[in-house]
Amino acid sequence: MLLAEGRIDMVAEFDVKEYDIAAAVPIVREAGGRMTAFDGTETLSALSALATNGILHDSFLSLFRDAPRA
């Protein structure tokens, strides 16, 4: 996983199910990262996932919140 290795800072997944991302949650957390839904809630059932290095998580969340909707 590139995020856990520190090769990238953020991964965003849209339209995902719990079983798509469940295994990644402990890997990201053990590597010092954070994983939430795009609204910032720590849940697997939000149909979206934002995983970051932890340091930049709030910055990426604000980018998604402030992005114009189509």
Backbone as CSV, one residue per row, in Angstrom:
resi,resn,N_x,N_y,N_z,CA_x,CA_y,CA_z,C_x,C_y,C_z
1,MET,0.842,-1.169,0.000,0.000,0.000,0.000,0.889,1.235,0.000
2,LEU,0.762,2.039,-1.024,1.625,3.212,-1.203,1.491,4.221,-0.070
3,LEU,0.289,4.410,0.444,0.085,5.366,1.530,0.822,4.911,2.787
4,ALA,0.671,3.672,3.156,1.322,3.155,4.360,2.843,3.165,4.235
5,GLU,3.350,3.053,3.017,4.792,3.102,2.788,5.324,4.530,2.775
6,GLY,4.446,5.528,2.753,4.863,6.917,2.718,5.181,7.428,1.328
7,ARG,4.782,6.711,0.301,5.070,7.129,-1.078,4.060,8.136,-1.612
8,ILE,2.842,8.134,-1.056,1.823,9.126,-1.404,1.210,9.644,-0.116
9,ASP,0.536,10.792,-0.180,-0.022,11.420,1.014,-1.516,11.219,1.191
10,MET,-2.242,10.843,0.115,-3.686,10.757,0.202,-4.225,9.762,-0.810
11,VAL,-5.273,9.052,-0.386,-6.030,8.171,-1.271,-7.502,8.462,-1.025
12,ALA,-8.249,8.667,-2.093,-9.695,8.902,-1.986,-10.418,7.833,-2.785
13,GLU,-11.450,7.276,-2.191,-12.252,6.247,-2.844,-13.711,6.679,-2.819
14,PHE,-14.367,6.565,-3.954,-15.772,6.925,-4.076,-16.592,5.660,-4.300
15,ASP,-17.812,5.659,-3.812,-18.756,4.558,-4.032,-18.154,3.214,-3.625
16,VAL,-17.718,3.128,-2.376,-17.124,1.896,-1.865,-18.040,1.256,-0.825
17,LYS,-17.872,-0.015,-0.657,-18.591,-0.772,0.367,-17.617,-1.072,1.509
18,GLU,-18.182,-1.490,2.638,-17.358,-1.786,3.803,-16.272,-2.809,3.479
19,TYR,-16.645,-3.843,2.754,-15.686,-4.916,2.462,-14.582,-4.474,1.506
20,ASP,-14.778,-3.348,0.806,-13.740,-2.837,-0.087,-12.580,-2.204,0.682
21,ILE,-12.876,-1.634,1.851,-11.858,-0.848,2.559,-11.537,-1.345,3.966
22,ALA,-12.271,-2.332,4.464,-12.104,-2.773,5.856,-10.677,-3.200,6.173
23,ALA,-10.031,-3.902,5.279,-8.673,-4.377,5.549,-7.651,-3.239,5.553
24,ALA,-7.943,-2.160,4.849,-6.999,-1.045,4.769,-6.987,-0.189,6.036
25,VAL,-8.087,-0.165,6.777,-8.181,0.708,7.956,-7.073,0.423,8.973
26,PRO,-6.886,-0.794,9.456,-5.805,-1.005,10.438,-4.412,-0.786,9.859
27,ILE,-4.233,-1.045,8.578,-2.925,-0.812,7.957,-2.592,0.666,7.954
28,VAL,-3.553,1.483,7.550,-3.349,2.939,7.519,-3.112,3.464,8.928
29,ARG,-3.923,3.047,9.872,-3.789,3.536,11.256,-2.463,3.116,11.890
30,GLU,-2.042,1.886,11.681,-0.773,1.413,12.244,0.423,2.133,11.628
31,ALA,0.258,2.637,10.409,1.330,3.387,9.752,1.314,4.862,10.149
32,GLY,0.368,5.255,11.016,0.300,6.640,11.485,-0.655,7.509,10.710
33,GLY,-1.441,6.921,9.826,-2.379,7.689,9.017,-3.767,7.737,9.616
34,ARG,-4.651,8.390,8.880,-6.055,8.480,9.280,-6.921,8.057,8.104
35,MET,-8.075,7.487,8.429,-9.016,7.079,7.402,-10.418,7.399,7.872
36,THR,-11.122,8.237,7.095,-12.487,8.632,7.422,-13.312,8.684,6.140
37,ALA,-14.590,8.979,6.308,-15.438,9.317,5.166,-15.118,10.757,4.772
38,PHE,-15.638,11.206,3.650,-15.344,12.569,3.191,-15.895,13.645,4.124
39,ASP,-16.859,13.287,4.967,-17.379,14.264,5.921,-16.615,14.246,7.247
40,GLY,-15.597,13.389,7.348,-14.758,13.344,8.537,-15.152,12.298,9.555
41,THR,-16.275,11.608,9.355,-16.682,10.580,10.310,-15.848,9.321,10.127
42,GLU,-15.551,8.687,11.232,-14.757,7.457,11.193,-15.710,6.275,11.104
43,THR,-16.149,5.998,9.899,-17.087,4.921,9.635,-16.713,4.210,8.343
44,LEU,-17.120,2.976,8.238,-16.880,2.216,7.014,-18.088,2.238,6.090
45,SER,-19.219,2.725,6.565,-20.453,2.602,5.797,-20.908,3.904,5.145
46,ALA,-20.002,4.805,4.849,-20.377,6.102,4.284,-20.308,6.149,2.762
47,LEU,-19.924,5.071,2.118,-19.791,4.988,0.658,-18.651,5.838,0.108
48,SER,-17.814,6.394,0.987,-16.625,7.134,0.556,-15.537,6.912,1.589
49,ALA,-14.302,7.061,1.161,-13.189,6.894,2.087,-12.061,7.838,1.713
50,LEU,-11.514,8.492,2.720,-10.356,9.359,2.553,-9.284,8.854,3.507
51,ALA,-8.180,8.414,2.958,-7.057,7.934,3.763,-5.874,8.854,3.499
52,THR,-5.220,9.291,4.580,-4.087,10.210,4.442,-2.959,9.791,5.369
53,ASN,-1.869,10.542,5.267,-0.726,10.301,6.144,-1.001,10.760,7.574
54,GLY,-2.146,11.326,7.834,-2.526,11.787,9.172,-2.262,13.264,9.349
55,ILE,-1.114,13.724,8.959,-0.739,15.129,9.123,-1.596,16.031,8.238
56,LEU,-1.847,15.599,7.025,-2.576,16.417,6.052,-4.069,16.111,5.998
57,HIS,-4.573,15.276,6.882,-5.955,14.816,6.780,-6.962,15.958,6.823
58,ASP,-6.834,16.836,7.778,-7.792,17.948,7.893,-7.748,18.860,6.674
59,SER,-6.588,19.067,6.113,-6.458,19.892,4.909,-7.173,19.255,3.725
60,PHE,-7.003,17.951,3.553,-7.689,17.262,2.464,-9.197,17.238,2.693
61,LEU,-9.634,17.062,3.934,-11.065,17.089,4.223,-11.669,18.437,3.834
62,SER,-10.986,19.513,4.156,-11.522,20.834,3.818,-11.577,21.042,2.317
63,LEU,-10.637,20.469,1.576,-10.690,20.564,0.105,-11.943,19.879,-0.431
64,PHE,-12.268,18.709,0.108,-13.464,18.006,-0.339,-14.734,18.734,0.077
65,ARG,-14.746,19.289,1.267,-15.947,20.013,1.751,-16.192,21.279,0.950
66,ASP,-15.120,21.974,0.581,-15.246,23.260,-0.098,-15.324,23.151,-1.626
67,ALA,-15.190,21.958,-2.148,-15.212,21.775,-3.610,-16.622,22.053,-4.143
68,PRO,-16.705,22.732,-5.289,-18.029,22.994,-5.872,-18.682,21.679,-6.310
69,ARG,-19.970,21.602,-6.123,-20.728,20.402,-6.510,-21.295,20.602,-7.913
70,ALA,-21.279,19.544,-8.673,-21.814,19.612,-10.045,-23.284,19.320,-10.073
